[in-house]
């Protein structure tokens, strides 16, 4: 008989007792269930007991979470949470160090449970733990256990971090700033200060003033992964709580102290694997550093700013004026302005006044910063970019300024500049910590990539948006690979050409259509032999139709033609000369015959005797691509029948047909294309009935055999 749905079969165990196998009725009150369990073991006062999950964090069973009990669950009978909390808190006041340590160990074990936490907090458990931490009598295991228990209890959010006292926080700060402490204390103290900083602005300012950045740098340089992670966590928390000006000052100081280089060498490239928590904090540090670019990104160019006008003139002069010469010496002011406007247009600005282009936000002044950085740190590449495009036709030139502005917007989007930090993301780029001025350096690589892609696409001004979309895809795909250095990024992104992007798009489209799913690939493999047979049949029919070939001499191309075809029974090649302008002759009228059985091999290209005899002129190179021969037995000697196909397609059809006659595989490019086309068509026809039905990656499991085969009827037994 099937038990009711609200009844689960479980085991309940207790120390030094035989476990009970019971059927738990979820509709019955938990107190009644406890009473039955205690009665079975002859335990009085069932209200003093509670049920816990036997595995994991040993959470207490309550009316709220009892639905998590499933068939086969193992529970254990233990002391009720209120009595257990009272017992452990009494143990914290024990005069014996061993007694306090044992109580703290049990407290840490049970602290993740919300039911137990509420009982501890209601009995002033946090204050008792705080006293142990503030007293600091034992700087070893007892202090570490007290900090861990305090953190676990606070993580439930029952009590706000803002309620902590200033003396308590200062005492924890002392543990962070002290030397020669137990290795387990300082990571816990750092973790506690991180939570304080993130939760309370007032206490966060206290932590910021009390914990020097140099002290966190010391902790980061200790080869202890847990300590490094917690120090980085507090560092990012302090940066997040600081104002924009304070954050910039702090980051500038950290970079001056070589924090970036240390992270790159000793954390990212450490022998130990990078943990998820450290990856998140590196992401936050990267996001906050890139966030310093946001003010420039949000600020448009001021046409009345003398400094910004000088920067624009420096950009123009670096491209067009030789060193030591000034524009328009001796020219009138109007003529000089006209020349400046023309050169700004050559530089790729859409307007003769470049300030109008840079009024767009984003990217604002950040685009100007990128262009100036490129012109100053890669002057030869900058000059080559501008002058190369100035010499092209107007419609094919790649506008440097317009491209730089759009590329800066694109990089800000890809790197999430100015966006708030995610609380869980771990998507940092190792390349960011391997390079000073990483954003500007990345721009220098990207603008040269854009020019390269522009040439590969043979783009015009109308194709500007298409080119930027391709460049966006190139950058996004390469950043997703997380290259460890800027040089590696440069190598990978330049290898991702426009043709490669198109190929990847096609492959992904096939994946989305399910064409590359394992069941579809298996179906395609099963269809291949049948379709290859169809292609073989088509090739032989084409040979039977025959082809007109032109005779080629060693000196010049002749107008003489000859015709060759395969007999309908596929036994003989028939051939002979024909006149120009005359249609294909009847096969029986051809004078020469070559039995297929006498053919030894098929030769192509430079292996053909009529190609080897010729020189290396351009015409002969063209002939080489279309030449093929068949070697056959002529008496005791080997002879050749030489062909030069009229086109590449005819070359593929004849070499495939002759290979099929000789029992060799047909390996031409035309065969591959034909097979792919036939496979695609046949696969779609076979899957028409499965349209909009998802195809699983793996075959469904085979169901188990029935318990009996009584449903089978033996027809061999005749009824009387």
N, C-alpha and C positions, 0 to 999 in steps of 0.2 A: 504494500500500500504506500503511495506517495505521500510524504509528510506535508503539512500545510506550508504555504510559501513563507509565512512569518516565523517558521521554526528552523533553526540552524543547529547542526551537530558540531559540538566543540569539545575540547578537553580543558579541564581546569586542574592546575597542579599547585602543590604547596610543598614547602621544604619538609623533608622527612615524612612524607605521606604518599600513599598510592594515588595517582591522578584519577580524576573522575571523568567519565565520558557521559556528557549530558546533552539533552535536547533543549536548547535555549529558546523559549517563547518570547519573541520580541515585543509582543503585546503585554506581557506581564511586567509589572513595576520592578525596577532594578533591586529595590530593597527586598522584595519577595524572592527574587532569584538568589540574592546573597544569603537569605535565611535558609533556603533549601541547601545551598552548598555548605554552609557552616554546620547545619544539622547532620549532613552526611558524614562530616568529620568530628561530630560531637563537640563543636566549638560554641560556647555561649556568647552572648552579646554580639550578634552579627553586625550591629551598627558600628563596631570598632574596626570592621574590615572593609576592604574594597577590592575590586577586580582591576587588574592591569593587563595590558598586552605583554606577552612574555618576551617579545623581540623588540628591536629598535630602541626607542627612548623610554620604553616601559610606561607608556601613557596610561593614566587612569581612565577606566570606563565610566562614562556619565550617560545621562539620558540623552544628551545632545549628540554624542559620537557613537552610541551603541550600534547604529546602523552599519558601521564599518566592520562589524563582526561578521565573518563569512563562514561557510561550511569548512571545517578543518582548522579553524583558528585555535590557537593555544593561548589560554589566559592563565594568570597566576593570582592566587589569593594573597593579599598583603595588607599591611596596616592602613587604615583610613587616612586620607591626605591631611586632615586637620591634626590627627594625633601624631602622624609622622613629622609634620612641620614643627609641632610643639616639641617633640623629642629632639630633633636636630638643632633647633634654636637653643635648647638647654645645653646641648653639647658644645655650642660655640662659647658658652661661658665657663666651660670646664677649665680648671687650673692646669690640667695636664695638656701638654702640647700634643701628645698622641691623640687624646680625646678630641681636641679641636680639629686636628687634621682629619680624623675619621669622619667627624660630623660634616666637615666641608666637602669631603669626597662624595658622601651621599647626597649632599645638597646640590653639588654640580651635576650629579647623575640625574636627579629628579627635576632640576630647574627648567628644562625645556618644556615641561608639562604645564599648561595654563592653569589647570585646577590646583595643582600643588603651589604654583606661583602665587595665586590669589591668597591662599592660606598663609604663606610665608609673609607676604606684604602686609596682610591684615594684622599680623602679630609683630610688627615693627622689625621684620627681618632685615630690611635694607639698612636701617639705622645700626643694627648690630654688626652687619658686615662692614658698613662704613667706619665704625669704630675700630675694627681690626685693621682696616686699610690706613686710617689716619694715625693710629698708634705706631704702626710700623715696627713692632717689637721683633718680628721675625721677617727678615728680608728674603727668605727662601721659599720653600714649598707652601707654607701656610699662607703667605701673602699672595702667591700666585693663585692658589685655590680660591681665596677670598675675592680677588679681582675677577676670576673667571665666573664665580657664582654671581657676583654683582652684575656683571655684563649680561649673563644669561637671563637674570630676573628682569633687568631693565629692557631687554629686547622685546618683551611682550607688549610694551607700551602702556602698561597699567599706570605707571608713574612717569611724569614728564622729566626729561633731562634738565629742564630749566629749574627744577626744584633743588638741584644739588647746591651745596653751600660752597662759597668761595674758598674757605680753608681746605675743604675736601679736594677741590680741583687743584689747588696749589700743591697739596701733598702728592697727588698723582703726578703733577708736573715734576716734582722733585725726583720721583722714581725714574722719569724719562731722562733727566739731566745728570743723574748720578752715574758714577763709573763702578766697575767691579761688582755688578749685581748678578743675581741668578738669571740665567739666560731666558727663562720662561716668564720673568716678571715684566721686563720692558716691552715685549710685544703686546702683552695684555694692557699695560698702562697706555701705550700708544693707541691701541684700539679704543680704549675708553675715552681718551681725549678726542679722537676722531668723531665719535658719536656726539660728544658734547659740542664740538665745533659746528657740526652740521645741524644740530637741533636748537642751539641757543646762541643767537648773535652776541649777547652780552658776555656770556662765558667764553664764546669763541674769541672775542677780543682779548680776554684775559690769557687764554692759551697762546694767542699770537704774540702777546707781549712777553710771556714768560718762557716760551720755548724758542730759542734762537734757531735760525735756519742752519747755522753751522753745526748745531747739535744733530739736526736731522740728517745732514750730510755725513756726519760721523756714523750714524746708525746705518745709512745706506751703504757705506763702505765695508761694513762687517759682513763677512761671508756666511751669513745666516739668512736663509731665504725667508723665513717667517718674520724676522726682525726687519729685513729690507721691505717686505710687503707692507707691514704695518707703518713703517716710517714713511713710505710713499703714500699710503692712505691718508695719514695726517697732513702731509705736505699738500696734497691735492685738496683736502678739506679746507686748509688755511687759505689756499689760493682762491677757491670758490667763494669763501666768505669775505674776501678782500674787495675793496673798491677797484675800479678800473686803473686808477693811477697807482694804487698800492700794488696791484697785481703786476703791472708793468715793471715797477721798481724791483719787486721780488724776483720776477723771472729774469730780468737783466742781471741781477746779482747771482742767481743760480747758474746762469750760462757762463758768467765770468769765472765762477768757481769750477768750471768744467763738468757740471752735472750731466750735460748732454753726452759728452764723450764717455763718461763713466757708465751711464745707462746703456749706451750702444755696445761697449766692450764687455762689461762685467755682468749685465743683467740680460739684455737681449741675446747676446752670444755666449751666455754662460753654459757650462756643461750640463747643468741641471735644467730640466724642462721648465718653461715659463708657465706659472700657474694662471688660472682664470682671473683671480683677484688682481694680481699684478698686471695682467693684460688690460683689465678695465682701468686701472689707475694710469697706465701709460696712455691709454686712449684719452682719458680726462686731461692729462698734462698736455697732450698734443692739441686737443680741442681748445684749451685755454690759451695756449701759445698762439695758435692761429687766430683766436678771437681778438688778439691785439691788432689785427689788420682791419677789424670791422670799422673803426672810426674813419680810416682812410677810404674804405669801400663805400661808406655812406656819405662822404663829403664831396660835393661837386667842385669842379675847378672854378676858382674865383677869377674872372677876367681882369679884375683890378689889382690882383696880387702881383707885386713886382717879382717876388721870388718864383712864383709859378710861371710867369712869362719868361723869365730867364731860363727856367728848366726846359720850356718848349723850344726856345732858341738854341739851347745846348743840344737838344735832340736833333734839330735840323742841321746845325753846323757839323755835328759828328758824322752826318750822312753825306753832306754835299760840299762842305768847304774844306779844302786842304789845310793842313796845320800851318798856322802863321798867316793865313790870308783871311780877310774879312769880306763879307758880301757887298758887292756894289760899290767898291771904293771909287769915289769921284762921281757917283751917280746921284741923281736927284732923289728926294725923299719918296716921291710917287713911284719912281722907277724901282727903288729899293723895296718898297712895300709890294709892288707887283711881283718882283722876283721871289720875295718871301712867300707870298700866297701860292705861287706856282710850285715852289719846292715843298710846301706843306701838302699840296695836293699829290705830288709825286710820292710823298712819304706815306700816303694812304689815308689822309683825313678826308672826310666827306665834304667838309666845308673849308673855304679859304681861311676862315678863322677857326683854329683847332679847339678853341675854348668851347665852342658849341658842341663838338663831339664828346667832350669830357664832362658835360653837364649831366650826362646820364648816370643815375645811381640805382643799383650798383653798375659798374665798378668804381665810378668816381675817380678820385686821385690815385687809387691803387693801380689802375691801368697805367697812369703816367709813371708811377714808381717802377713798375715792371719794365716799361720801355726804356727808362733811364738806366736801370740796372743792366739790361741787356746791352745797351750801347756802351756802357762803361766797362763791364766785365767780360764782354765778348765782342770787342770792337770790330774784329775782322769779319765775324759771322754777321754782325749787324750791317756793316757796309755792303757785304756780299748780297744779303737779302734785299736791301733797298735798291742797289744799283742793278742787280739781276732783273728785278721786276720793272724797273724804270725803262729797261731796254726792250721789254716785250711789247707786243701789240697791246693797245689800250684794253681790249676786251679780255685778254689773257693774263694781265698783270695781277698779282696777289697783293692787295692793299695792306701794308704793314700796320698802320695805325688802327684801321678798322678791325683787322684780324686780332691785334693785341687786345683791343677793348673787349671783343667777343670772347677771346680765349681767357681773359681774366675772369669774366663772368662765369665761364664754364668751369674753371678751376675752383672758384669759390663754391659753386654748386657741388662739385665732386668731393671737395674736402670739407663741406658743411661749415664754411667760415661764417661766424656770426650766429649759428644755430645753438640753442641750449644743449648742454651735455645730456646724453642718455644715462639713465641710472644703471643700465645693465650692459651696454655695448662694450665690446672688446676689440673693435675694428681700428686698431692703430696701425700706422705704417712704419716699419723698421727704418725705412729710408729717411724719414723725418728726423730721427735721432742720429743719423750718420752724416748729416750735412748742415753746416751753418747756412742761414738764409735759405732754408729749404724751399719756401714758397717761390721766391724769386728765381732760384736755380731751376726749379721745376718748370717755371715759365720759359726760361731760356731753352730748355730741351723741347718744350711743347711748341714754341713758335717756329722752331726749325722743322719740327715734324709737320706742322701745318703747311709750310712751304713745300716740303717733300710730297705730301699727299696731294696738294694742289696740282703739282706737275704730273703725278701719276694719274690723276683723274682728268688731266687736260682741261681744267676747269676754266670757266669764264666768270665775269662778274655776276651773271645770273645764277651761277651755281654756288654762290657763297654759302648759303644755308646748308646745302647738301654736303659741302666740304666740312663745315663745322660739325655736322652730325657724325660724319665718319671719324673725325678727329676725337670727338667726345667718346665714341665707341672704342677707339684705339687706346685712349687714356684710361677709360674705365676698366677695360679688360686687363690692361697691364697693371694698374693699381690693385686690382683684385688678386693678382699673383703675389702681392706683398714682396716686391724685390727688396733685398737687404741694403742696397746702396743706389745712389743716383746713377752711377755708371752702368749698373746692371739694369736699371730702369731704362736708360737710354738704349742699351743693346736690345732689350726685349721689345720696346715700343717701335723701334725702327725696323725690327724684323716683322712686325705686324703690318704688312703693306696693305694697300687698298684691295688688291686681289685676294689676300688672305682673309680680310674682313668679309668680303663677299662669300668666300667659301665657308666660313664659320656661320654666317647667316643662313646659308642654304642647309648646312648640317643641322642647325638648331630648328629650322622650320620642319625638316624631316622628323626630328625628334618630337616636336609638338604634334605633328600629324600621326605619330605612332608608327611611322615607317620603319624606325630603327628599334622598335620594341622586340625583345627576344622571340615572342611567338611569330611576329611578322618576318623576322630574319630566318627563322626556321622554315616558314612557309616558302620564302624566296629560295632557300637552298633546295627544297624539294622540287620547285618548279624549274630550276636551272637546266637539268638534263633534257627535259622535254622541249624547252625553248631553244637550247643549243642545237637540238636536232632540227628544229624548224629553221633556224638560221643556216645550218649546213645544207638543208634542202634548197633554200633560196639561193645560196651561193652556187650550187651545182646547176640549178636551172639557169642562172645567169651565164655560166660557162657554156651551157648548151645553146644559148642565144648567140654567143660569139661576140667578138669585138674587132674593130679595125685598128691595127697598129701601124705606126709610121716607122719606116726604116731610117736608121741613124748611121751615118758613116763617120769615119774618124776625122774627116775634113769639114764637112758641112752637112746641114740637114737636107735630106732629099725629099722629093715629093712622092716617092713611091710608097704604096700602102700594101699591107698584107693582112689577111683575115685568118683568125683562128677560132675554133669552137670545139666543144666536147660533143661526142656522139650521144644520141638519146639513151643508149644503153650504158653510158659512162665507161666504155672500154677503150676508146681511141680519141686522141686529139687530132683534128683534121685542120690543115692550114694550106695556104697558097697565096700568091700575089694577086692583087686586084688593081683595077684602074681607078684613078681619081674621078670622083663624081658618080661612080657606079655604086648601086646599093649592095648590101651584103649578099654574097653568092649563096647558092644552095649548098648544104654540106656535102652532098654526093658529087658536086662538081669540083671540089677541092682536090688537087693532085697528091698532096703529101699527107701521110698519116704517121702518127706516133702512138704505138700501143701504151696504154697507161701502165701495164705490167712491166714495161722496160724502163720506166722512170726510176732513177736512183734517189735523187734529192732535189729540193727546191732551194735556190740561192737568191739572195736579194742584195741590193746595194753594191758595195765595193767588192763583194765576193763574186760578182758576176764577171765572166771572162770579157765581155764586150765593154765593161766599165774599166777593168784593169788595163786594157790596151790603150785607153785614151789618156790625154793629158789632164791637167788640173785647171782648165779654164772654167769660167762661170757657167757656161752652157753645160759642160760636163758635170758640174756639181748638181745642176738641176736634173740632168738625166739620171745621175746616181740615185736620187730620191725616188725615181719612178721605175728603175730598172729591176728586172728579175729574170731568172733563167731556170730551166729544168735540165738536169744532166740525165742522160740515158745511155743504155748500152747500144753501141753501133758496131756489130761484129765483136771483135775482141777489144775494141777501143771505147773510150768514153767520149761522147759527143754532147753538144749543148744546143738547146733551142732558146734563143735570146729574145726578150721582150723589153719594150719601153712603153709603159702605160700612158694613155693620153691624159689621164688626170689622177689625182691622189685617190679618189674614190674607186676608180677602175683598178688601180694598183691593189687596194685593200680587197676588193671583191675577187680578183684573180688569185692573189696569194692565199686568201682564205679557201677558195674553191680547190686550188691545187693541194693545199695542206689537207683538206678533207679527203681528197682522192687518195692521198698517201697515208691516211690514218694518223696524221699529226694534229695537234691542237690548233685551233684558229685563234691567233693571238693579236690580231690587228686592233687598232683603235676603233675602227668602224664596228667590229664585232662587239667590243665593249659597250659602245653607245647603243647599238641595236638591242643588245641583251638587257641593258638597263631600262630602255624604253618599254620593251616587251614585259619585263618583270614588273615595272610600275603599273602598266595597264592591267596585266593579269591579276596582280595583287588587289588592285582597287575593285576589279570585277568580283573577285572571290569575297571581298569584304563588304559588298554593297548591303547585305542584310544586317551587318553589324554597325551600320552608321549610327553615330552618337552613343554607342555602347563602349564603355572603357575596356581596354584590353589589358589584363593583368600582366605584370612582369614575370610572374611565376605561375606554372599550371596549378589549378586547384588541387587540394589534397585528395587522395583516393580514400573514399569512406571505408571504414572497417567492415569486414564480412559480417553477415547477419549471425545471430546466435544459433539459429537453426535453419534448415532448408525445407521445412514442412510445406512451404508454398509450392515446391516442385511436384509435378505430377508425372509419374512414370507411365508413359503411354504403352510400354511393352507388356504391361500386365492387363490382361483382358478380364473383364468382369464375367462372373459365371452366369 
